[in-house]
Amino acid sequence: MNTIIVATDFSKEAENAVEYAAAIAKTIQADIVLFNGYPIPVHASNARLSADRIQEMIDSNNEHLKERADDIKTRYGITVLYETAMLDVFEELTSLIQKYDARAVVMGTAAKSIEQDLLGNTTTFAISKVKIPVLAIPLGVTFSGIKKILFACDVLRGVHQRILERVKETASRFGAEVEVFYVSKVINEIIENEDGQSPSNAIDESLEGVTYYYKNVQSNAIIHAIEDEIKEIGADLLIMVPNKYGFWKSLIHRSKTRMMASRTEIPLLSINI
């Protein structure tokens, strides 16, 4: 099944992401599952509301989600299902990914701010937890096709085969051109490994059939270099692979992917290994 899960809390950021996801689903003939996860409000617990009152709140939320699903189905002509949960949001999201064999999760992001850069948000947290690609949609961005993809990666270290397969699949579905973009402190030539193979060979083989090219720039500010390149080529989509840090390293490091998700002005597709 070709299914996309779209998380919404009915905020303006989330609802913008719903519209973007629906347009994509129509383009690639995919189904959508609208997902709304929420805890019982603290004030409801403190007030010791009756089970009947809590159920009324759940029913009201479900009705709202059903109306949204019906609206999207009518306007876009796609299959739209919906799911709600009062459990841990990410546990339930993981369960839904397995239930629907979902290909991606779509979530909205708010406008960039100092707080976003330092603390992240729900979407950046999902990027670090969810095992399938997460597509982060900035507020105000609408879908009008994807023609240019900026794939920011560490070419010299090599890129995992599954990542490359996802990049190719995405480019092929939208007929997009891919720029394989690498930022380093010095301009590097791609050096062969001991076995005589260049790290770019795997990329060349995996991206065969789509239009792509390489670009390496020198910079000590990776995030700013990526932002500049997005503007220079007019990219419609940024693809990145989040770095994994252990507990102690995570206290002083933040994944460049998560940082970009909190500040990018174009959709970001994060692909986990």
N, C-alpha and C positions, 0 to 999 in steps of 0.2 A: 504494500500500500504506500502511495506517495502522500505522506501526511506531514503537515506542519503544525506544531503546537504554538499558540500565541497566548502569552500570559497578559492578563489585564486586571487592573484594579480600578478601572473606569476613570483614571486620571487622564488629563489631556495628553500626556506623553504616551501612556499605554494605548489610548484610543487612536492616536496617530499611527502607532505601530500596527494596530489591527487593520487599519485601512491600507497601509503599505503591504502587509502580509497578504491581504485579500487580493490586491492587484497582482502580486507575484504568483499567488496560487492560480489565478485565472490564466496567467501567461504560460505557466508550466503544467497546467492541468493537475493541480494538487488539491487535496482536501485540507480543511482547517479544523483544528480543535481549539475552541476558546477555553482558556483555563483561568479560573479565578480562585485563588487560595487566600483564606483570611482566618485569623484567630478570633475567638469570641472577644469582643471589646472589653478592656479592663473595667470600664465603668459598669458594664453589664454583669461581670463577675462580682464586683464589689456590691452591687445592688441586689445580688442574689435573685436575679430574675428567675421566674418559673421556667420549667422545661417547655411549656406551651409558648411562652413569650419568645424564648430563644429560637424555637422552631419557626415562629412567625418571621423572625429576622432572616433565618436561613431561606425560607420560602420566598421572601421578598427579593433577596439577592439572586436566587435561582431564576425568578421570573424576569428580572432585569437582564440577566445573562442570556436567557432564552430569546427575549425581544431583540437583543443585539445580534444574536446568531441568525435569527430570521431575517433581520434587516440586511445583513451582509450577504446572505444566501440569495435574497431577491435582487439586490443591486448588482452583484458580481456573477450570478449564475454558477455558483460553486457549491459543493457540499460542505456544510458547516455544522459541526457537532459542538457540544459544550459540556464542561465538567467543572464542578465546584468542590472545594474541600475545606474543612476547618482544622486539618491536621498541619503538621510541619510542611510548609510550602514546597521545599526542595525534595523532601521525601516523596511527596505526592507527585511532583513533577517527574521524578525518576520513575515512579510507577507508571505514569501515563506514557512516558517514552517507550517503555517496554510493551504496554498494552496496545498501543497503536503503531508500534514499530516506526516511530517518528524519525524523519530525516533531519529536522532542525527545530530549534526553539527561537521564536521571535519575541523581543522585548523592547520597550521604549526607553529612551534616556532623556534626562532633563538637560537644560542648557548648562554649559560648563561653568564651573565656579571653583574658588579655592577649596571649598569644602568637598566638592566632588573629587578634586585632584588628590586631596589628602586622605579622605575616608572612603571614597568610592560610593557605590549605591547598590541597589538590589540586582541590577543587570551585571555590574562588574563582579558581584559575588557569584552570580550564576555562571559567569564565564570560568570561574575557578572551580566550580563544582560539577556542572553538567558535562556528561561524557560525549554528547553529540554537538555539532556546530550550533553556536548561538549567534543570531543576527541581531545586532543592536541598532535601533533606529532613532536618530536624533529628532527631537521635537521640531516640527515644521517641514521635514523632508517628505516629499511625495514621490511615488514611483512613476518614472517615465522611461523605463527601460534601463538596461545596464550594458554599456558599450565599452567602457574602459575600466579595467580592474587593476588596482595597485596591490601587488602581493609583496608585502614587506617581510623579508626572512633573512636568515643567516646563511648565505650561499656557501661560504667557506666551510661551515660545519656540516653542511648537507641538510637535506629535508626528507623527512620520513615519507615513504611511499604512499601511505594512506592519505597524508596531507595533500600530496601532489595529485592523487586521484580525485580528491574533493575539489581542488582548484580547477582541474580540467573539466570536471563535470559541471561546475558552475559556469565556467567560460563557454562551454559548449551549449548549455541550455539557453543562454542569452545571446549567443553569437558575439561574445565580447573579446577584446584584445587584452592581453595580460602584460603588465610590466613587472618583471622580477626585480625588486628593488632592495639593495643592500647598502647599509650605512656603516662605515668604519672610520676609525681615527686616521687611517692613512689609506690612500687608494691602493687596492690590492689587485694583483693579477690572480686569477683562479689557478692555484697550484695543483699539480697532480699528486695523488696519494702514492704510497709505496708500491702499490700494485699497478701504478701507471694510469689509474683512472682519475679523472677530474671530478670533483663534487658536483659540477654542473651536468655531467653526463646523465645522471639519474633524472634531473630536471628536464633535460632535452628529450629523453626517451619518454617520460611520463606525459609531457605536454605536447607530444607529437599530435598534429591534427588541429591544434588551435594556434592562433597568431600570438606570439610572445616575443619579448626581447629583454635584455638585461640592462640594468643601470646601477653603477656603484658610485656613491658620493662620499666625500670626506667631511666628517663633522663629529664634534664631541657632544652634540645635542641631538640624539636620535629622534626624539619626539618632534622637535621643531623641523628636522630634516624631512620627516614623513609628512608633516602638515604642509610644508612648502611644496613637496612633490605632488601632493593631492591637488593643490591649486594649479601647479604648472601644467599638468597633463589633463586637468579637468576630469579626474577620476569619479566614477559613479559608485564604486564599491572598494573598500579597503579590506584586504584579507590578512590576518595575522595569526600566529600560533602562540598561545600563552606559555610563558616559562613556568616551571614548577619549582617552588622553593620549599625547603623543609621549614619546620616551625621557627627556629631561631633566625634563619635567613629572611623569613617572611616578615620579621619585625623591622628589618632595615631595608628590604627591597620590595618593590612593587613591580609586578609584571608590566612590561611596556604595553601589552595588549589591553590589560585592565585600565591603564592610564589613558590610552587612546579612547577606550569606550566611554570614559567620563568627560571627554572633551572634543571628540571628532564631530565634524559638521556634515559628514556623509555616513551612510550605513557601514558598519563594521561587522565582518563575518569572522568570528573567532573559531578556529578549528582545533579541537583537542586531539591528541594522539590516542 
